[in-house]
Amino acid sequence: MKEAIDPVCEMTVDVETARFKTEYNGVTYFFCAAGCLRTFQENPAEFIA
Ligand SMILES: [Zn+2]
């Protein structure tokens, strides 16, 4: 199982079943919920180390 870390809340997300994802600067980010995706999209730079 492939996993990714939700950059907003740092939860582990299964990338194969993830419903919420977005691409930013050529990198795909996965989220546990619509709220986390929305938070990320409002200010992506804040969540990228
Ligand atoms: Zn989340």
mmCIF file of the protein (N, C-alpha, C, O) and its ligand, coordinates in Angstrom:
data_MODEL
# 
_entry.id   MODEL 
# 
loop_
_entity.id 
_entity.type 
_entity.pdbx_number_of_molecules 
1 polymer     1 
2 non-polymer 1 
# 
_entity_poly.entity_id                      1 
_entity_poly.type                           'polypeptide(L)' 
_entity_poly.nstd_linkage                   no 
_entity_poly.nstd_monomer                   no 
_entity_poly.pdbx_seq_one_letter_code       MKEAIDPVCEMTVDVETARFKTEYNGVTYFFCAAGCLRTFQENPAEFIA 
_entity_poly.pdbx_seq_one_letter_code_can   MKEAIDPVCEMTVDVETARFKTEYNGVTYFFCAAGCLRTFQENPAEFIA 
_entity_poly.pdbx_strand_id                 A 
# 
loop_
_entity_poly_seq.entity_id 
_entity_poly_seq.num 
_entity_poly_seq.mon_id 
_entity_poly_seq.hetero 
1 1  MET n 
1 2  LYS n 
1 3  GLU n 
1 4  ALA n 
1 5  ILE n 
1 6  ASP n 
1 7  PRO n 
1 8  VAL n 
1 9  CYS n 
1 10 GLU n 
1 11 MET n 
1 12 THR n 
1 13 VAL n 
1 14 ASP n 
1 15 VAL n 
1 16 GLU n 
1 17 THR n 
1 18 ALA n 
1 19 ARG n 
1 20 PHE n 
1 21 LYS n 
1 22 THR n 
1 23 GLU n 
1 24 TYR n 
1 25 ASN n 
1 26 GLY n 
1 27 VAL n 
1 28 THR n 
1 29 TYR n 
1 30 PHE n 
1 31 PHE n 
1 32 CYS n 
1 33 ALA n 
1 34 ALA n 
1 35 GLY n 
1 36 CYS n 
1 37 LEU n 
1 38 ARG n 
1 39 THR n 
1 40 PHE n 
1 41 GLN n 
1 42 GLU n 
1 43 ASN n 
1 44 PRO n 
1 45 ALA n 
1 46 GLU n 
1 47 PHE n 
1 48 ILE n 
1 49 ALA n 
# 
loop_
_struct_asym.id 
_struct_asym.entity_id 
A 1 
B 2 
# 
loop_
_chem_comp.id 
_chem_comp.type 
_chem_comp.mon_nstd_flag 
ALA 'L-peptide linking' y 
ARG 'L-peptide linking' y 
ASN 'L-peptide linking' y 
ASP 'L-peptide linking' y 
CYS 'L-peptide linking' y 
GLN 'L-peptide linking' y 
GLU 'L-peptide linking' y 
GLY 'peptide linking'   y 
ILE 'L-peptide linking' y 
LEU 'L-peptide linking' y 
LYS 'L-peptide linking' y 
MET 'L-peptide linking' y 
PHE 'L-peptide linking' y 
PRO 'L-peptide linking' y 
THR 'L-peptide linking' y 
TYR 'L-peptide linking' y 
VAL 'L-peptide linking' y 
ZN  non-polymer         . 
# 
_pdbx_entity_nonpoly.entity_id   2 
_pdbx_entity_nonpoly.name        ? 
_pdbx_entity_nonpoly.comp_id     ZN 
# 
_pdbx_nonpoly_scheme.asym_id         B 
_pdbx_nonpoly_scheme.entity_id       2 
_pdbx_nonpoly_scheme.mon_id          ZN 
_pdbx_nonpoly_scheme.ndb_seq_num     1 
_pdbx_nonpoly_scheme.pdb_seq_num     101 
_pdbx_nonpoly_scheme.auth_seq_num    101 
_pdbx_nonpoly_scheme.pdb_mon_id      ZN 
_pdbx_nonpoly_scheme.auth_mon_id     ZN 
_pdbx_nonpoly_scheme.pdb_strand_id   A 
_pdbx_nonpoly_scheme.pdb_ins_code    . 
# 
loop_
_atom_site.group_PDB 
_atom_site.id 
_atom_site.type_symbol 
_atom_site.label_atom_id 
_atom_site.label_alt_id 
_atom_site.label_comp_id 
_atom_site.label_asym_id 
_atom_site.label_entity_id 
_atom_site.label_seq_id 
_atom_site.pdbx_PDB_ins_code 
_atom_site.Cartn_x 
_atom_site.Cartn_y 
_atom_site.Cartn_z 
_atom_site.occupancy 
_atom_site.B_iso_or_equiv 
_atom_site.pdbx_formal_charge 
_atom_site.auth_seq_id 
_atom_site.auth_comp_id 
_atom_site.auth_asym_id 
_atom_site.auth_atom_id 
_atom_site.pdbx_PDB_model_num 
ATOM   1   N  N  . MET A 1 1  ? 0.842   -1.196 0.000   1.00 0.00 ? 1   MET A N  1 
ATOM   2   C  CA . MET A 1 1  ? 0.000   0.000  0.000   1.00 0.00 ? 1   MET A CA 1 
ATOM   3   C  C  . MET A 1 1  ? 0.878   1.247  0.000   1.00 0.00 ? 1   MET A C  1 
ATOM   4   O  O  . MET A 1 1  ? 1.790   1.392  0.814   1.00 0.00 ? 1   MET A O  1 
ATOM   5   N  N  . LYS A 1 2  ? 0.577   2.130  -0.928  1.00 0.00 ? 2   LYS A N  1 
ATOM   6   C  CA . LYS A 1 2  ? 1.325   3.393  -0.984  1.00 0.00 ? 2   LYS A CA 1 
ATOM   7   C  C  . LYS A 1 2  ? 0.648   4.420  -0.098  1.00 0.00 ? 2   LYS A C  1 
ATOM   8   O  O  . LYS A 1 2  ? -0.575  4.563  -0.088  1.00 0.00 ? 2   LYS A O  1 
ATOM   9   N  N  . GLU A 1 3  ? 1.471   5.119  0.634   1.00 0.00 ? 3   GLU A N  1 
ATOM   10  C  CA . GLU A 1 3  ? 0.928   6.108  1.549   1.00 0.00 ? 3   GLU A CA 1 
ATOM   11  C  C  . GLU A 1 3  ? 1.590   7.455  1.339   1.00 0.00 ? 3   GLU A C  1 
ATOM   12  O  O  . GLU A 1 3  ? 2.734   7.550  0.894   1.00 0.00 ? 3   GLU A O  1 
ATOM   13  N  N  . ALA A 1 4  ? 0.850   8.478  1.667   1.00 0.00 ? 4   ALA A N  1 
ATOM   14  C  CA . ALA A 1 4  ? 1.381   9.836  1.632   1.00 0.00 ? 4   ALA A CA 1 
ATOM   15  C  C  . ALA A 1 4  ? 0.960   10.522 2.926   1.00 0.00 ? 4   ALA A C  1 
ATOM   16  O  O  . ALA A 1 4  ? 0.046   10.077 3.620   1.00 0.00 ? 4   ALA A O  1 
ATOM   17  N  N  . ILE A 1 5  ? 1.642   11.602 3.228   1.00 0.00 ? 5   ILE A N  1 
ATOM   18  C  CA . ILE A 1 5  ? 1.292   12.363 4.426   1.00 0.00 ? 5   ILE A CA 1 
ATOM   19  C  C  . ILE A 1 5  ? 0.497   13.601 4.014   1.00 0.00 ? 5   ILE A C  1 
ATOM   20  O  O  . ILE A 1 5  ? 0.932   14.394 3.179   1.00 0.00 ? 5   ILE A O  1 
ATOM   21  N  N  . ASP A 1 6  ? -0.638  13.737 4.602   1.00 0.00 ? 6   ASP A N  1 
ATOM   22  C  CA . ASP A 1 6  ? -1.438  14.944 4.428   1.00 0.00 ? 6   ASP A CA 1 
ATOM   23  C  C  . ASP A 1 6  ? -0.626  16.124 4.984   1.00 0.00 ? 6   ASP A C  1 
ATOM   24  O  O  . ASP A 1 6  ? -0.359  16.167 6.185   1.00 0.00 ? 6   ASP A O  1 
ATOM   25  N  N  . PRO A 1 7  ? -0.229  17.086 4.127   1.00 0.00 ? 7   PRO A N  1 
ATOM   26  C  CA . PRO A 1 7  ? 0.649   18.166 4.610   1.00 0.00 ? 7   PRO A CA 1 
ATOM   27  C  C  . PRO A 1 7  ? -0.043  19.126 5.579   1.00 0.00 ? 7   PRO A C  1 
ATOM   28  O  O  . PRO A 1 7  ? 0.629   19.886 6.276   1.00 0.00 ? 7   PRO A O  1 
ATOM   29  N  N  . VAL A 1 8  ? -1.346  19.100 5.631   1.00 0.00 ? 8   VAL A N  1 
ATOM   30  C  CA . VAL A 1 8  ? -2.061  20.025 6.512   1.00 0.00 ? 8   VAL A CA 1 
ATOM   31  C  C  . VAL A 1 8  ? -2.138  19.472 7.932   1.00 0.00 ? 8   VAL A C  1 
ATOM   32  O  O  . VAL A 1 8  ? -1.737  20.148 8.880   1.00 0.00 ? 8   VAL A O  1 
ATOM   33  N  N  . CYS A 1 9  ? -2.650  18.251 8.088   1.00 0.00 ? 9   CYS A N  1 
ATOM   34  C  CA . CYS A 1 9  ? -2.851  17.701 9.431   1.00 0.00 ? 9   CYS A CA 1 
ATOM   35  C  C  . CYS A 1 9  ? -1.862  16.587 9.757   1.00 0.00 ? 9   CYS A C  1 
ATOM   36  O  O  . CYS A 1 9  ? -1.836  16.087 10.881  1.00 0.00 ? 9   CYS A O  1 
ATOM   37  N  N  . GLU A 1 10 ? -1.031  16.192 8.757   1.00 0.00 ? 10  GLU A N  1 
ATOM   38  C  CA . GLU A 1 10 ? 0.016   15.177 8.929   1.00 0.00 ? 10  GLU A CA 1 
ATOM   39  C  C  . GLU A 1 10 ? -0.533  13.776 9.172   1.00 0.00 ? 10  GLU A C  1 
ATOM   40  O  O  . GLU A 1 10 ? 0.162   12.916 9.712   1.00 0.00 ? 10  GLU A O  1 
ATOM   41  N  N  . MET A 1 11 ? -1.754  13.555 8.781   1.00 0.00 ? 11  MET A N  1 
ATOM   42  C  CA . MET A 1 11 ? -2.303  12.199 8.799   1.00 0.00 ? 11  MET A CA 1 
ATOM   43  C  C  . MET A 1 11 ? -1.749  11.398 7.633   1.00 0.00 ? 11  MET A C  1 
ATOM   44  O  O  . MET A 1 11 ? -1.374  11.959 6.603   1.00 0.00 ? 11  MET A O  1 
ATOM   45  N  N  . THR A 1 12 ? -1.701  10.074 7.804   1.00 0.00 ? 12  THR A N  1 
ATOM   46  C  CA . THR A 1 12 ? -1.311  9.189  6.709   1.00 0.00 ? 12  THR A CA 1 
ATOM   47  C  C  . THR A 1 12 ? -2.510  8.964  5.792   1.00 0.00 ? 12  THR A C  1 
ATOM   48  O  O  . THR A 1 12 ? -3.615  8.686  6.257   1.00 0.00 ? 12  THR A O  1 
ATOM   49  N  N  . VAL A 1 13 ? -2.280  9.086  4.482   1.00 0.00 ? 13  VAL A N  1 
ATOM   50  C  CA . VAL A 1 13 ? -3.343  8.929  3.500   1.00 0.00 ? 13  VAL A CA 1 
ATOM   51  C  C  . VAL A 1 13 ? -2.949  7.823  2.526   1.00 0.00 ? 13  VAL A C  1 
ATOM   52  O  O  . VAL A 1 13 ? -1.823  7.809  2.029   1.00 0.00 ? 13  VAL A O  1 
ATOM   53  N  N  . ASP A 1 14 ? -3.862  6.900  2.251   1.00 0.00 ? 14  ASP A N  1 
ATOM   54  C  CA . ASP A 1 14 ? -3.643  5.856  1.261   1.00 0.00 ? 14  ASP A CA 1 
ATOM   55  C  C  . ASP A 1 14 ? -3.836  6.465  -0.129  1.00 0.00 ? 14  ASP A C  1 
ATOM   56  O  O  . ASP A 1 14 ? -4.942  6.872  -0.482  1.00 0.00 ? 14  ASP A O  1 
ATOM   57  N  N  . VAL A 1 15 ? -2.768  6.526  -0.911  1.00 0.00 ? 15  VAL A N  1 
ATOM   58  C  CA . VAL A 1 15 ? -2.847  7.244  -2.182  1.00 0.00 ? 15  VAL A CA 1 
ATOM   59  C  C  . VAL A 1 15 ? -3.754  6.540  -3.191  1.00 0.00 ? 15  VAL A C  1 
ATOM   60  O  O  . VAL A 1 15 ? -4.255  7.177  -4.118  1.00 0.00 ? 15  VAL A O  1 
ATOM   61  N  N  . GLU A 1 16 ? -3.970  5.244  -3.022  1.00 0.00 ? 16  GLU A N  1 
ATOM   62  C  CA . GLU A 1 16 ? -4.796  4.507  -3.993  1.00 0.00 ? 16  GLU A CA 1 
ATOM   63  C  C  . GLU A 1 16 ? -6.285  4.776  -3.800  1.00 0.00 ? 16  GLU A C  1 
ATOM   64  O  O  . GLU A 1 16 ? -7.067  4.611  -4.736  1.00 0.00 ? 16  GLU A O  1 
ATOM   65  N  N  . THR A 1 17 ? -6.679  5.180  -2.621  1.00 0.00 ? 17  THR A N  1 
ATOM   66  C  CA . THR A 1 17 ? -8.094  5.448  -2.376  1.00 0.00 ? 17  THR A CA 1 
ATOM   67  C  C  . THR A 1 17 ? -8.358  6.916  -2.058  1.00 0.00 ? 17  THR A C  1 
ATOM   68  O  O  . THR A 1 17 ? -9.495  7.305  -1.790  1.00 0.00 ? 17  THR A O  1 
ATOM   69  N  N  . ALA A 1 18 ? -7.308  7.725  -2.090  1.00 0.00 ? 18  ALA A N  1 
ATOM   70  C  CA . ALA A 1 18 ? -7.456  9.134  -1.713  1.00 0.00 ? 18  ALA A CA 1 
ATOM   71  C  C  . ALA A 1 18 ? -8.433  9.844  -2.650  1.00 0.00 ? 18  ALA A C  1 
ATOM   72  O  O  . ALA A 1 18 ? -8.307  9.761  -3.872  1.00 0.00 ? 18  ALA A O  1 
ATOM   73  N  N  . ARG A 1 19 ? -9.380  10.523 -2.081  1.00 0.00 ? 19  ARG A N  1 
ATOM   74  C  CA . ARG A 1 19 ? -10.361 11.274 -2.875  1.00 0.00 ? 19  ARG A CA 1 
ATOM   75  C  C  . ARG A 1 19 ? -9.940  12.726 -3.023  1.00 0.00 ? 19  ARG A C  1 
ATOM   76  O  O  . ARG A 1 19 ? -10.418 13.429 -3.914  1.00 0.00 ? 19  ARG A O  1 
ATOM   77  N  N  . PHE A 1 20 ? -9.058  13.166 -2.161  1.00 0.00 ? 20  PHE A N  1 
ATOM   78  C  CA . PHE A 1 20 ? -8.705  14.583 -2.156  1.00 0.00 ? 20  PHE A CA 1 
ATOM   79  C  C  . PHE A 1 20 ? -7.223  14.732 -2.465  1.00 0.00 ? 20  PHE A C  1 
ATOM   80  O  O  . PHE A 1 20 ? -6.367  14.326 -1.679  1.00 0.00 ? 20  PHE A O  1 
ATOM   81  N  N  . LYS A 1 21 ? -6.940  15.307 -3.597  1.00 0.00 ? 21  LYS A N  1 
ATOM   82  C  CA . LYS A 1 21 ? -5.546  15.530 -3.959  1.00 0.00 ? 21  LYS A CA 1 
ATOM   83  C  C  . LYS A 1 21 ? -5.435  16.739 -4.857  1.00 0.00 ? 21  LYS A C  1 
ATOM   84  O  O  . LYS A 1 21 ? -6.407  17.166 -5.479  1.00 0.00 ? 21  LYS A O  1 
ATOM   85  N  N  . THR A 1 22 ? -4.230  17.287 -4.914  1.00 0.00 ? 22  THR A N  1 
ATOM   86  C  CA . THR A 1 22 ? -3.985  18.426 -5.782  1.00 0.00 ? 22  THR A CA 1 
ATOM   87  C  C  . THR A 1 22 ? -2.531  18.417 -6.183  1.00 0.00 ? 22  THR A C  1 
ATOM   88  O  O  . THR A 1 22 ? -1.701  17.775 -5.539  1.00 0.00 ? 22  THR A O  1 
ATOM   89  N  N  . GLU A 1 23 ? -2.223  19.134 -7.253  1.00 0.00 ? 23  GLU A N  1 
ATOM   90  C  CA . GLU A 1 23 ? -0.849  19.223 -7.715  1.00 0.00 ? 23  GLU A CA 1 
ATOM   91  C  C  . GLU A 1 23 ? -0.364  20.647 -7.512  1.00 0.00 ? 23  GLU A C  1 
ATOM   92  O  O  . GLU A 1 23 ? -1.067  21.615 -7.802  1.00 0.00 ? 23  GLU A O  1 
ATOM   93  N  N  . TYR A 1 24 ? 0.856   20.744 -7.007  1.00 0.00 ? 24  TYR A N  1 
ATOM   94  C  CA . TYR A 1 24 ? 1.428   22.061 -6.763  1.00 0.00 ? 24  TYR A CA 1 
ATOM   95  C  C  . TYR A 1 24 ? 2.907   21.993 -7.093  1.00 0.00 ? 24  TYR A C  1 
ATOM   96  O  O  . TYR A 1 24 ? 3.629   21.157 -6.549  1.00 0.00 ? 24  TYR A O  1 
ATOM   97  N  N  . ASN A 1 25 ? 3.362   22.864 -7.978  1.00 0.00 ? 25  ASN A N  1 
ATOM   98  C  CA . ASN A 1 25 ? 4.757   22.858 -8.432  1.00 0.00 ? 25  ASN A CA 1 
ATOM   99  C  C  . ASN A 1 25 ? 5.202   21.481 -8.909  1.00 0.00 ? 25  ASN A C  1 
ATOM   100 O  O  . ASN A 1 25 ? 6.338   21.071 -8.669  1.00 0.00 ? 25  ASN A O  1 
ATOM   101 N  N  . GLY A 1 26 ? 4.291   20.762 -9.595  1.00 0.00 ? 26  GLY A N  1 
ATOM   102 C  CA . GLY A 1 26 ? 4.642   19.472 -10.165 1.00 0.00 ? 26  GLY A CA 1 
ATOM   103 C  C  . GLY A 1 26 ? 4.635   18.310 -9.191  1.00 0.00 ? 26  GLY A C  1 
ATOM   104 O  O  . GLY A 1 26 ? 4.981   17.190 -9.567  1.00 0.00 ? 26  GLY A O  1 
ATOM   105 N  N  . VAL A 1 27 ? 4.247   18.552 -7.944  1.00 0.00 ? 27  VAL A N  1 
ATOM   106 C  CA . VAL A 1 27 ? 4.178   17.502 -6.935  1.00 0.00 ? 27  VAL A CA 1 
ATOM   107 C  C  . VAL A 1 27 ? 2.718   17.279 -6.558  1.00 0.00 ? 27  VAL A C  1 
ATOM   108 O  O  . VAL A 1 27 ? 1.969   18.234 -6.350  1.00 0.00 ? 27  VAL A O  1 
ATOM   109 N  N  . THR A 1 28 ? 2.319   16.014 -6.471  1.00 0.00 ? 28  THR A N  1 
ATOM   110 C  CA . THR A 1 28 ? 0.945   15.715 -6.065  1.00 0.00 ? 28  THR A CA 1 
ATOM   111 C  C  . THR A 1 28 ? 0.882   15.557 -4.558  1.00 0.00 ? 28  THR A C  1 
ATOM   112 O  O  . THR A 1 28 ? 1.684   14.836 -3.964  1.00 0.00 ? 28  THR A O  1 
ATOM   113 N  N  . TYR A 1 29 ? -0.072  16.233 -3.946  1.00 0.00 ? 29  TYR A N  1 
ATOM   114 C  CA . TYR A 1 29 ? -0.283  16.149 -2.495  1.00 0.00 ? 29  TYR A CA 1 
ATOM   115 C  C  . TYR A 1 29 ? -1.640  15.519 -2.231  1.00 0.00 ? 29  TYR A C  1 
ATOM   116 O  O  . TYR A 1 29 ? -2.610  15.762 -2.949  1.00 0.00 ? 29  TYR A O  1 
ATOM   117 N  N  . PHE A 1 30 ? -1.687  14.703 -1.185  1.00 0.00 ? 30  PHE A N  1 
ATOM   118 C  CA . PHE A 1 30 ? -2.909  13.978 -0.840  1.00 0.00 ? 30  PHE A CA 1 
ATOM   119 C  C  . PHE A 1 30 ? -3.426  14.459 0.510   1.00 0.00 ? 30  PHE A C  1 
ATOM   120 O  O  . PHE A 1 30 ? -2.664  14.851 1.394   1.00 0.00 ? 30  PHE A O  1 
ATOM   121 N  N  . PHE A 1 31 ? -4.761  14.414 0.637   1.00 0.00 ? 31  PHE A N  1 
ATOM   122 C  CA . PHE A 1 31 ? -5.405  14.948 1.844   1.00 0.00 ? 31  PHE A CA 1 
ATOM   123 C  C  . PHE A 1 31 ? -6.447  13.977 2.377   1.00 0.00 ? 31  PHE A C  1 
ATOM   124 O  O  . PHE A 1 31 ? -7.025  13.190 1.626   1.00 0.00 ? 31  PHE A O  1 
ATOM   125 N  N  . CYS A 1 32 ? -6.679  14.043 3.682   1.00 0.00 ? 32  CYS A N  1 
ATOM   126 C  CA . CYS A 1 32 ? -7.636  13.137 4.322   1.00 0.00 ? 32  CYS A CA 1 
ATOM   127 C  C  . CYS A 1 32 ? -9.066  13.604 4.110   1.00 0.00 ? 32  CYS A C  1 
ATOM   128 O  O  . CYS A 1 32 ? -10.000 12.804 4.181   1.00 0.00 ? 32  CYS A O  1 
ATOM   129 N  N  . ALA A 1 33 ? -9.242  14.883 3.852   1.00 0.00 ? 33  ALA A N  1 
ATOM   130 C  CA . ALA A 1 33 ? -10.597 15.433 3.777   1.00 0.00 ? 33  ALA A CA 1 
ATOM   131 C  C  . ALA A 1 33 ? -10.616 16.696 2.927   1.00 0.00 ? 33  ALA A C  1 
ATOM   132 O  O  . ALA A 1 33 ? -9.582  17.316 2.679   1.00 0.00 ? 33  ALA A O  1 
ATOM   133 N  N  . ALA A 1 34 ? -11.818 17.062 2.487   1.00 0.00 ? 34  ALA A N  1 
ATOM   134 C  CA . ALA A 1 34 ? -11.978 18.258 1.659   1.00 0.00 ? 34  ALA A CA 1 
ATOM   135 C  C  . ALA A 1 34 ? -11.489 19.506 2.383   1.00 0.00 ? 34  ALA A C  1 
ATOM   136 O  O  . ALA A 1 34 ? -10.951 20.424 1.765   1.00 0.00 ? 34  ALA A O  1 
ATOM   137 N  N  . GLY A 1 35 ? -11.681 19.530 3.693   1.00 0.00 ? 35  GLY A N  1 
ATOM   138 C  CA . GLY A 1 35 ? -11.275 20.708 4.461   1.00 0.00 ? 35  GLY A CA 1 
ATOM   139 C  C  . GLY A 1 35 ? -9.770  20.921 4.423   1.00 0.00 ? 35  GLY A C  1 
ATOM   140 O  O  . GLY A 1 35 ? -9.296  22.053 4.325   1.00 0.00 ? 35  GLY A O  1 
ATOM   141 N  N  . CYS A 1 36 ? -9.018  19.818 4.503   1.00 0.00 ? 36  CYS A N  1 
ATOM   142 C  CA . CYS A 1 36 ? -7.562  19.929 4.442   1.00 0.00 ? 36  CYS A CA 1 
ATOM   143 C  C  . CYS A 1 36 ? -7.113  20.374 3.056   1.00 0.00 ? 36  CYS A C  1 
ATOM   144 O  O  . CYS A 1 36 ? -6.202  21.191 2.922   1.00 0.00 ? 36  CYS A O  1 
ATOM   145 N  N  . LEU A 1 37 ? -7.756  19.834 2.030   1.00 0.00 ? 37  LEU A N  1 
ATOM   146 C  CA . LEU A 1 37 ? -7.436  20.243 0.668   1.00 0.00 ? 37  LEU A CA 1 
ATOM   147 C  C  . LEU A 1 37 ? -7.691  21.733 0.480   1.00 0.00 ? 37  LEU A C  1 
ATOM   148 O  O  . LEU A 1 37 ? -6.876  22.444 -0.109  1.00 0.00 ? 37  LEU A O  1 
ATOM   149 N  N  . ARG A 1 38 ? -8.814  22.189 0.979   1.00 0.00 ? 38  ARG A N  1 
ATOM   150 C  CA . ARG A 1 38 ? -9.161  23.610 0.831   1.00 0.00 ? 38  ARG A CA 1 
ATOM   151 C  C  . ARG A 1 38 ? -8.160  24.485 1.582   1.00 0.00 ? 38  ARG A C  1 
ATOM   152 O  O  . ARG A 1 38 ? -7.731  25.523 1.077   1.00 0.00 ? 38  ARG A O  1 
ATOM   153 N  N  . THR A 1 39 ? -7.794  24.064 2.780   1.00 0.00 ? 39  THR A N  1 
ATOM   154 C  CA . THR A 1 39 ? -6.829  24.824 3.572   1.00 0.00 ? 39  THR A CA 1 
ATOM   155 C  C  . THR A 1 39 ? -5.501  24.926 2.829   1.00 0.00 ? 39  THR A C  1 
ATOM   156 O  O  . THR A 1 39 ? -4.879  25.988 2.795   1.00 0.00 ? 39  THR A O  1 
ATOM   157 N  N  . PHE A 1 40 ? -5.074  23.813 2.235   1.00 0.00 ? 40  PHE A N  1 
ATOM   158 C  CA . PHE A 1 40 ? -3.821  23.805 1.485   1.00 0.00 ? 40  PHE A CA 1 
ATOM   159 C  C  . PHE A 1 40 ? -3.892  24.751 0.293   1.00 0.00 ? 40  PHE A C  1 
ATOM   160 O  O  . PHE A 1 40 ? -2.964  25.519 0.040   1.00 0.00 ? 40  PHE A O  1 
ATOM   161 N  N  . GLN A 1 41 ? -5.001  24.686 -0.435  1.00 0.00 ? 41  GLN A N  1 
ATOM   162 C  CA . GLN A 1 41 ? -5.129  25.489 -1.659  1.00 0.00 ? 41  GLN A CA 1 
ATOM   163 C  C  . GLN A 1 41 ? -5.167  26.983 -1.355  1.00 0.00 ? 41  GLN A C  1 
ATOM   164 O  O  . GLN A 1 41 ? -4.791  27.802 -2.193  1.00 0.00 ? 41  GLN A O  1 
ATOM   165 N  N  . GLU A 1 42 ? -5.617  27.330 -0.165  1.00 0.00 ? 42  GLU A N  1 
ATOM   166 C  CA . GLU A 1 42 ? -5.667  28.738 0.202   1.00 0.00 ? 42  GLU A CA 1 
ATOM   167 C  C  . GLU A 1 42 ? -4.268  29.321 0.407   1.00 0.00 ? 42  GLU A C  1 
ATOM   168 O  O  . GLU A 1 42 ? -4.031  30.504 0.159   1.00 0.00 ? 42  GLU A O  1 
ATOM   169 N  N  . ASN A 1 43 ? -3.341  28.466 0.866   1.00 0.00 ? 43  ASN A N  1 
ATOM   170 C  CA . ASN A 1 43 ? -1.989  28.954 1.137   1.00 0.00 ? 43  ASN A CA 1 
ATOM   171 C  C  . ASN A 1 43 ? -0.983  27.807 1.081   1.00 0.00 ? 43  ASN A C  1 
ATOM   172 O  O  . ASN A 1 43 ? -0.442  27.405 2.111   1.00 0.00 ? 43  ASN A O  1 
ATOM   173 N  N  . PRO A 1 44 ? -0.728  27.274 -0.132  1.00 0.00 ? 44  PRO A N  1 
ATOM   174 C  CA . PRO A 1 44 ? 0.127   26.084 -0.265  1.00 0.00 ? 44  PRO A CA 1 
ATOM   175 C  C  . PRO A 1 44 ? 1.513   26.259 0.352   1.00 0.00 ? 44  PRO A C  1 
ATOM   176 O  O  . PRO A 1 44 ? 2.042   25.334 0.969   1.00 0.00 ? 44  PRO A O  1 
ATOM   177 N  N  . ALA A 1 45 ? 2.096   27.435 0.188   1.00 0.00 ? 45  ALA A N  1 
ATOM   178 C  CA . ALA A 1 45 ? 3.469   27.642 0.638   1.00 0.00 ? 45  ALA A CA 1 
ATOM   179 C  C  . ALA A 1 45 ? 3.626   27.400 2.131   1.00 0.00 ? 45  ALA A C  1 
ATOM   180 O  O  . ALA A 1 45 ? 4.693   27.001 2.598   1.00 0.00 ? 45  ALA A O  1 
ATOM   181 N  N  . GLU A 1 46 ? 2.559   27.646 2.869   1.00 0.00 ? 46  GLU A N  1 
ATOM   182 C  CA . GLU A 1 46 ? 2.622   27.486 4.328   1.00 0.00 ? 46  GLU A CA 1 
ATOM   183 C  C  . GLU A 1 46 ? 2.850   26.038 4.738   1.00 0.00 ? 46  GLU A C  1 
ATOM   184 O  O  . GLU A 1 46 ? 3.382   25.768 5.815   1.00 0.00 ? 46  GLU A O  1 
ATOM   185 N  N  . PHE A 1 47 ? 2.441   25.093 3.864   1.00 0.00 ? 47  PHE A N  1 
ATOM   186 C  CA . PHE A 1 47 ? 2.473   23.681 4.247   1.00 0.00 ? 47  PHE A CA 1 
ATOM   187 C  C  . PHE A 1 47 ? 3.620   22.906 3.605   1.00 0.00 ? 47  PHE A C  1 
ATOM   188 O  O  . PHE A 1 47 ? 3.751   21.700 3.811   1.00 0.00 ? 47  PHE A O  1 
ATOM   189 N  N  . ILE A 1 48 ? 4.440   23.593 2.836   1.00 0.00 ? 48  ILE A N  1 
ATOM   190 C  CA . ILE A 1 48 ? 5.546   22.923 2.161   1.00 0.00 ? 48  ILE A CA 1 
ATOM   191 C  C  . ILE A 1 48 ? 6.861   23.338 2.819   1.00 0.00 ? 48  ILE A C  1 
ATOM   192 O  O  . ILE A 1 48 ? 7.218   24.516 2.844   1.00 0.00 ? 48  ILE A O  1 
ATOM   193 N  N  . ALA A 1 49 ? 7.546   22.380 3.330   1.00 0.00 ? 49  ALA A N  1 
ATOM   194 C  CA . ALA A 1 49 ? 8.796   22.655 4.045   1.00 0.00 ? 49  ALA A CA 1 
ATOM   195 C  C  . ALA A 1 49 ? 9.868   23.139 3.073   1.00 0.00 ? 49  ALA A C  1 
ATOM   196 O  O  . ALA A 1 49 ? 10.993  23.423 3.485   1.00 0.00 ? 49  ALA A O  1 
HETATM 197 ZN ZN . ZN  B 2 .  ? -6.028  16.138 6.831   1.00 0.00 2 101 ZN  A ZN 1 
# 
